[in-house]
């Protein structure tokens, strides 16, 4: 946690994300657009988006959206069927709530007789109550899926809650998993600093993916965020 001159707290949330490189161009990836949604204390509803994230959708995919067992029930919502079609590849679902506790949502595929291979990622999302006194920075998604033939994975890092009064620097780095960055590697190594401030709330980073035309299984690598020395006078509070 960071404490600034006016006691503003800044912390990192969702500090790692997994990038999956799909070697099959016929795979369609669907999921939550954002894995964390915030509700202002004075509001009684929240909107979550479900979309086709990669691949070409040629037929209707039906998804079952429900509250995860064991988490708080939002009061007015339990489940809903969401259909993504070639003409409507994104759907916004409005959820009315009557509680002030976080809860989780999940998606599962209930499509019948479709030719696509459907991957749901991210398959879960968390709804939280926004605390205006705390600033959090993190990945927009807990996982990204990209087809190798696309050549680029676009990853978003943003302010998840609150507003910054001063600039803070966050380092983005990559770590090999089954995908690597060696000679003729699978992706381009990442190491860069992202500066957030009152006028900069989001960064989208494009990561080069090597289409090597080899027959291989899906591969993964990890992206990590580290809070480094802030630009302004901010102290680290362990």
C-alpha positions in Angstrom: 0.0 0.0 0.0 1.2 3.5 -0.8 0.5 6.6 1.2 0.9 10.0 -0.4 1.0 13.5 1.0 -2.8 13.5 1.4 -2.9 9.9 2.7 -4.2 8.5 -0.6 -3.8 4.7 -0.7 -2.6 3.1 -3.9 -2.4 -0.7 -4.3 -2.1 -3.3 -7.0 -4.9 -5.8 -7.7 -5.0 -8.6 -10.2 -1.2 -8.4 -10.5 -0.7 -11.4 -12.8 -2.5 -12.6 -15.9 -2.1 -15.6 -18.1 -1.9 -15.3 -21.9 -2.8 -18.4 -23.9 -1.7 -18.8 -27.5 -4.2 -20.9 -29.4 -2.8 -22.9 -32.4 -6.3 -23.6 -33.9 -7.9 -20.9 -36.0 -11.3 -22.5 -35.6 -11.5 -21.8 -31.9 -13.9 -19.1 -30.7 -13.1 -17.4 -27.4 -16.0 -15.9 -25.4 -16.1 -14.5 -21.9 -16.5 -11.5 -19.6 -15.0 -8.3 -21.0 -14.0 -7.3 -17.5 -13.3 -9.6 -14.7 -14.0 -7.0 -12.0 -17.0 -4.7 -12.0 -17.5 -2.0 -9.4 -20.7 -0.7 -7.9 -20.9 2.8 -6.4 -22.4 2.8 -3.0 -25.4 5.0 -4.1 -26.3 2.8 -7.1 -28.5 -0.2 -7.1 -27.3 -1.9 -10.3 -24.3 -3.0 -12.2 -23.7 -3.8 -15.9 -21.4 -6.7 -17.0 -20.4 -7.4 -20.6 -20.1 -10.8 -22.2 -18.5 -10.9 -25.7 -16.7 -12.8 -28.4 -13.1 -12.0 -27.5 -11.4 -13.7 -30.5 -12.2 -15.9 -33.4 -15.0 -15.7 -36.0 -18.5 -16.5 -34.7 -20.7 -18.0 -37.5 -23.5 -19.3 -35.4 -25.3 -18.6 -32.1 -23.5 -19.5 -28.8 -25.7 -19.8 -25.7 -24.1 -19.1 -22.3 -25.6 -19.6 -18.8 -24.7 -16.6 -16.5 -25.2 -17.3 -12.9 -24.1 -16.3 -9.4 -21.3 -18.6 -8.1 -22.4 -20.8 -5.2 -21.0 -19.7 -1.8 -20.8 -16.0 -2.7 -23.3 -13.4 -1.6 -26.6 -13.3 -3.5 -27.2 -9.9 -5.1 -30.9 -10.0 -4.2 -32.7 -9.6 -7.5 -30.6 -11.8 -9.8 -29.8 -15.5 -9.9 -29.2 -16.5 -13.5 -29.8 -15.5 -17.1 -29.1 -17.0 -20.6 -26.9 -14.9 -22.8 -26.8 -15.5 -26.5 -24.0 -14.2 -28.7 -24.7 -14.2 -32.4 -22.7 -13.1 -35.6 -24.7 -9.9 -35.6 -24.5 -9.3 -31.9 -21.2 -10.5 -30.6 -21.4 -8.6 -27.4 -24.2 -8.4 -24.8 -24.5 -6.1 -21.8 -26.4 -7.6 -18.8 -27.8 -5.3 -16.2 -28.0 -6.8 -12.7 -30.1 -5.1 -10.0 -28.7 -5.6 -6.5 -29.9 -5.0 -3.0 -26.8 -5.8 -1.0 -23.4 -4.2 -0.3 -21.3 -7.3 -0.4 -19.1 -8.6 -3.2 -20.3 -11.6 -5.2 -19.0 -13.6 -8.2 -20.6 -14.5 -11.5 -19.7 -17.4 -13.8 -20.4 -18.5 -17.4 -20.8 -21.9 -18.9 -21.6 -23.0 -22.4 -25.1 -24.5 -23.0 -25.0 -24.4 -26.8 -26.5 -27.3 -28.6 -25.2 -28.8 -31.9 -22.7 -26.1 -32.9 -19.6 -26.7 -35.0 -17.3 -24.2 -33.2 -14.9 -25.2 -30.5 -15.9 -22.7 -27.8 -13.4 -21.6 -25.1 -14.8 -19.5 -22.2 -12.1 -17.2 -20.8 -12.5 -15.3 -18.6 -15.3 -17.5 -17.2 -15.8 -15.7 -13.9 -16.2 -12.1 -12.8 -16.4 -10.4 -9.4 -18.7 -7.5 -8.5 -17.3 -5.3 -5.8 -18.5 -2.2 -3.9 -16.4 0.8 -4.9 -14.3 2.4 -2.2 -13.6 5.9 -3.4 -10.8 6.4 -0.8 -8.6 3.6 -2.3 -6.9 3.5 -5.7 -6.2 0.1 -7.2 -4.4 -0.7 -10.5 -4.4 -4.1 -12.3 -5.1 -6.1 -15.4 -8.5 -5.7 -16.9 -8.7 -9.5 -17.3 -7.3 -12.4 -15.3 -6.6 -14.2 -18.6 -6.2 -13.5 -22.3 -6.5 -15.9 -25.3 -5.1 -15.1 -28.7 -4.9 -17.1 -31.9 -1.3 -17.5 -33.1 -2.2 -16.4 -36.6 -3.4 -13.0 -35.3 0.1 -12.0 -34.4 -0.6 -9.6 -31.5 -2.0 -10.0 -28.0 -3.5 -6.7 -26.7 -3.4 -6.5 -22.9 -5.0 -3.8 -20.8 -3.8 -2.4 -17.5 -6.0 0.2 -15.9 -7.3 1.9 -12.8 -9.7 -0.6 -11.3 -11.1 1.8 -8.7 -10.6 5.3 -7.3 -8.9 8.3 -8.8 -5.2 9.2 -8.7 -4.1 12.6 -7.4 -0.5 12.1 -8.5 1.5 9.9 -10.9 2.5 6.3 -10.1 4.7 4.0 -12.1 4.0 0.3 -12.6 6.4 -2.2 -14.3 5.0 -4.8 -16.6 7.1 -7.9 -17.2 6.7 -11.3 -18.9 7.6 -14.7 -17.6 7.9 -17.8 -19.8 5.5 -20.7 -19.3 5.1 -23.3 -22.0 5.6 -20.4 -24.5 9.1 -18.9 -24.6 11.0 -15.9 -25.9 14.2 -17.7 -27.0 15.6 -18.0 -30.5 12.6 -18.3 -32.8 10.4 -17.9 -29.7 6.7 -17.9 -29.4 6.3 -14.3 -28.2 8.2 -11.0 -27.7 9.6 -10.5 -24.2 7.9 -7.7 -22.3 9.6 -5.2 -19.8 8.2 -1.7 -19.7 7.0 0.9 -17.2 3.5 2.3 -17.3 2.7 5.7 -15.8 -0.7 6.3 -14.3 -2.0 9.6 -13.1 -5.0 12.0 -13.0 -5.1 12.1 -16.8 -3.9 8.5 -17.5 -6.1 5.7 -16.3 -5.4 2.9 -18.8 -2.7 1.5 -20.9 -3.1 -1.1 -23.7 0.0 -3.0 -24.5 0.4 -5.0 -27.8 2.6 -8.1 -27.5 4.0 -9.7 -30.6 3.1 -13.3 -31.1 5.2 -15.4 -33.5 3.1 -17.5 -36.0 5.7 -20.3 -36.6 3.4 -22.5 -38.7 4.3 -25.5 -36.5 1.7 -28.0 -35.4 1.8 -27.7 -31.6 -0.5 -27.6 -28.6 -1.7 -24.4 -26.9 1.0 -22.5 -25.0 1.0 -20.0 -22.2 3.1 -17.2 -20.7 2.6 -15.0 -17.6 2.5 -11.2 -17.3 3.2 -9.6 -14.0 2.8 -6.1 -12.5 5.2 -4.6 -9.9 4.6 -1.2 -8.2 7.9 0.7 -8.5 9.1 4.1 -7.3 6.2 6.6 -7.8 6.9 9.8 -9.8 5.5 12.0 -7.0 6.4 11.9 -3.3 4.7 8.6 -2.2 6.0 6.3 0.6 5.7 2.5 0.6 3.7 1.2 3.5 4.5 -2.5 4.1 
